[in-house]
C-alpha cells in the first residue's frame, strides 16, 4: 500500500512540476511578445508623423486654379444653364409631336 501512495504522490509532484514549467514557458513567451510590441510602439512614436492632411487628396480643386482659370470656369458654368433649358425645351417639343408607339399599336393592321 505504501508503494501505491508513493507512486501517486510522485505522479502528483511530476504533474505539478510539469504545469509550473509549461506556465513559466508561456510567461516567458508573453514577456518576449510584450517587449517586442513595446519596441514597436516606441519606434512609431519616435518616427515623424506627416499628418493626416498630407495623406488626404485635395477636395477643393477650384482653390488651386489661377484667377483667370476661375473666371473661365464661372463663365462656362453660366453657359450651362441656358443650354440645359434649351435641351429640355427640345425634348419636350419632340415628345409632344411624336407620341411613343406601343408594340400592340405597331402590329395592328391599318384599314
ChimeraX attribute file (.defattr): number of C-alpha atoms within 10 A of each C-alpha:
attribute: neighborCount
match mode: 1-to-1
recipient: residues
	/A:1	6
	/A:2	7
	/A:3	8
	/A:4	9
	/A:5	10
	/A:6	11
	/A:7	12
	/A:8	12
	/A:9	12
	/A:10	12
	/A:11	12
	/A:12	12
	/A:13	12
	/A:14	12
	/A:15	12
	/A:16	12
	/A:17	12
	/A:18	12
	/A:19	12
	/A:20	12
	/A:21	12
	/A:22	12
	/A:23	12
	/A:24	12
	/A:25	12
	/A:26	12
	/A:27	12
	/A:28	12
	/A:29	12
	/A:30	12
	/A:31	12
	/A:32	12
	/A:33	12
	/A:34	12
	/A:35	12
	/A:36	12
	/A:37	12
	/A:38	12
	/A:39	12
	/A:40	12
	/A:41	12
	/A:42	11
	/A:43	11
	/A:44	11
	/A:45	10
	/A:46	9
	/A:47	9
	/A:48	8
	/A:49	8
	/A:50	8
	/A:51	8
	/A:52	7
	/A:53	8
	/A:54	8
	/A:55	8
	/A:56	8
	/A:57	7
	/A:58	10
	/A:59	7
	/A:60	8
	/A:61	7
	/A:62	11
	/A:63	10
	/A:64	10
	/A:65	12
	/A:66	10
	/A:67	11
	/A:68	8
	/A:69	12
	/A:70	14
	/A:71	12
	/A:72	12
	/A:73	14
	/A:74	10
	/A:75	11
	/A:76	11
	/A:77	11
	/A:78	11
	/A:79	11
	/A:80	11
	/A:81	11
	/A:82	11
	/A:83	11
	/A:84	11
	/A:85	11
	/A:86	12
	/A:87	12
	/A:88	12
	/A:89	12
	/A:90	12
	/A:91	11
	/A:92	11
	/A:93	11
	/A:94	11
	/A:95	11
	/A:96	10
	/A:97	8
	/A:98	8
	/A:99	8
	/A:100	8
	/A:101	8
	/A:102	8
	/A:103	8
	/A:104	7
	/A:105	9
	/A:106	9
	/A:107	8
	/A:108	8
	/A:109	6
	/A:110	6
	/A:111	3
